[in-house]
Amino acid sequence: MLIGDLEEGSKIAVSITGYPDKIFSTHVVKLSHQEQSAVEKLCKKLRYTSCIPVGLIYDGEQSVIFPSKYTYHIAAHHKGRMFLWNPVVIHRAKSPTLGSIHLLFSSADTDAYNRRMEFRLPMDKVATANVGDDRSLYHIFLKDISEHGFGLIVDQNAKVSIGDTVTISFMEEAYNNTKRIWESTRYEMTGQIVRLFVTSGNKYNIGCCVKRTDRQVSSYIYAKQVQQARLTGSDRHQAL
């Protein structure tokens, strides 16, 4: 699949080689027919196979400049599957109808990655959860997370039921390349219990549907997915 095959509105994550925890997010935008023709001509002029226009990419309040000295990777969902393009060249452009946008150029023709890897990120770590209106606190085993839900294990003495609101909290440590130190970040997700059953170990296996998607959590999930996709791609290349 070429990057230009992505549909309008498709969510995109941009990562940089050497900076695994720096992830930018954007989405595919629609240009006028005249603008699209101009972009396609530019793509041919720059000798890339395909190109896609996306909303201007920000880091906080500032739009991002993408120097050519770095290598960029793009991850995106298309028809329920995840695709990864590498390398990608990113230019800023001016659209008469949309204003400032970014253009993503790539000659890579990529295959889809595993559906399970896309939507569910294995966690397998201890975390905490507040449950119900009284926000009762429990220690849990967090199985996996995605933008749309999370799975967890908790002792059977926990007072939980279908429909309860659950807020999980977990810590993740990452290396800050700028400060050259390890930093811990706290992540939170809030969801509603939609699946609950007792395991053979007399614990509750709980599945939750996310009620509010946090941008920080989304970036974290995309970062991990991109890392896994890179490893998968590297393994495929070595096998060849």
N, C-alpha and C positions, 0 to 999 in steps of 0.2 A: 504494500500500500504506500502511495506517495503522500507527502505531507499536504499537498494541494487537494487531496480527496476528503479532507476533514470538512464536516458540515458546519454551517453557521451556528454559533452558540457553543460549539464544542469547548470543553474546559481543557486548558493546557498548562503544564508545569514546565518551567525552564530551570535547568540546573547547570552548574559550572564545574568542569573537571578540577579537582583539587580543593573544592569547597563543598563537601557533601551536604552540609546543613544549610546552605544558602539556596533557597528555592523561591522562585517568583511564579506568580500565577496570572493567567489572563484567559481570554476566550476568543474564538474566531469571530470576526466581524464581516458584514456584507458590504461590498463596494458597489458603486454604480457600474453599469456595463462598460462605460467609457473608461472608468478608473481601473477596472479589472483587466481590460485590454492593455492598458499602459503597464500594469504590474507584470503581466505575462511577457510583454516585450522586454521589460527590464530583466526578468528572470532569464530569458534567452541570451540577452546581452552579457549577463554575468556568468553565463554557461552553467546554470543550475537546471536540474530536471524539473523541479517543482517549487512553488512558493505559496504562502498563505498569509493573508492580512489578519492581524490580531489587535485587540485594544491596547492602548499604550500601557507599557509595563511599569509598575511603580515599586519602589522599595520604601515603604512608609508614605511620606508625602512627596517624595522626589521621584521623578521619572528616571529610569535606569538607562545608562549608556553601556553598550556591550562592545568593548575593545576587541579587535580581531586577534590579539595575542592569546586570548583564552579559547578553550574549546567548549561549546555549548551542546546540551542534550535537551531534547523535547519529549515529554511524555503526554499522551492525550487519550481520552476515551472516544471510541467510535463504534456505535451500534452495540454497546454493552461489552466491548473488549478494549484492552489497553494496547497501545502501540508506542514504540520508542524510536526516535530518529537521532542519529549521531553520525557525523557532526552537523551542526546547523549554524548558519550565518544570520545575524540579526541586524537589520538596518532600521533607522527611524525615518518615517516619511510623513508627508502632509497630504491629507485627503480633503478636497473641497467640501465634502459632505459630512465627514466625521471629525475633522481636525487632525491632530497628531495621532499617528498609529505606529505600530511596529510591523515590519515585514520579515517573515521567517523563510529562509532559503535553504533547501537541502536537495541532494541528489540521491539520498538513501531511499531504498524500497524495502520496507520492513514488514515483518510478520507480526501477528498478534501474540501477546503473552498470555499466560495461563489466567483464566477468569478468577480463580481462587486468589491468586496473588494480587490481582487488581483491586478487588473489593475488600478482602480481609487480610489484614496485616497481623501475623502471629506475634503475640506479645509474651505469653508465658512468664508473667512476673507478678509479684505481690503488689497490691494496690489497696486503696480504701474506697468505700462507697457509702453515700448518704441515701437512705431510702425513705420514701413516704413523706407525708406532710410534716411529721415530727423530725425528719431528717436523721433517723437513727443511724449511727455510725457502725460499719462492719469492716473487718479486714477480709479481703477477697483475693482470689487468684484470677487475674485478668488473662483470658485466653487469646482474644483477638479483638481488633478494632477496624472500623472502616468509616467512611464518611456517612454511612447510612445506619450504622449500628455497632454493637459490641457484645461480646460473649464473656461470661464470668462464672466462677464457681464460688459458692459460699456455704458455710455450715448450715445444716438443716434447722438449727435453732433460731436462725434469722427469721424475723417476721416480714415475709415478702409474699406478694401475690400478683397475679396477672393484672396489669393496669397501673401498678405502682410506678412512681417517678423515681429514677435512680440517677445520682450524680457520682461518677467515678473520678478519682484523682490519682495520677501516677507521675513519677519523676523520671526524667531521662537526662543522661549526661552526654555532653558533646564537647568537642574541642573547638575553641574559638581561635581561628587562625590569626586574627588581627591582634588580639590580646595575648595570644600564645599561652592560654590557660584552659583548663577544663571547667566547664560551667554546667550547673544543673538547672533544668527548666521544668516547671510544674505544668502539667496539662490536665484539663478538665473536660468531661463530656457528660451531657445530660440526655437521658433517654427514658423510654417507657417499656416496662416488661411486657413482652408479647409471647414469650415461650418460657415454661418453667416445668422441670421434671426432676425427680429424685434419681441420683446416680447409684451405682452399686456400692459406693463408699458412703452412702447416707449423707450426701451433700446435694445441694440444689445446683442444677445446671441451668443457667438463666441466659436468655437471649433478649436483647433490648433494641428497640428502634429509636434512632436518634431524633430528638425533637428540635434541637438547634445545632446546626453545624458551625463549629468554631473555626475561624480562618487559620489560627495557629495550628490547630489539630490537623486541618486539611493539608497544610504545608508539610507538617511532620509526616503524614501518611504518604504523600507524594514523594517526599525525599527518600523514605525507606523503599517505596516501590521502585523508584528509579535505580537505587543502589542494587536491589535484587535483580532488576532487569539487566543491569550492566554485567553482574556476575553471571547471569544466565547466558548473555551474549558472549561473554569471555569464554565460558565453558564450551559453547557451541563452536567457537572459532578454534579452540585448542583441539577439539575432537576432529575437526576437519584436517 
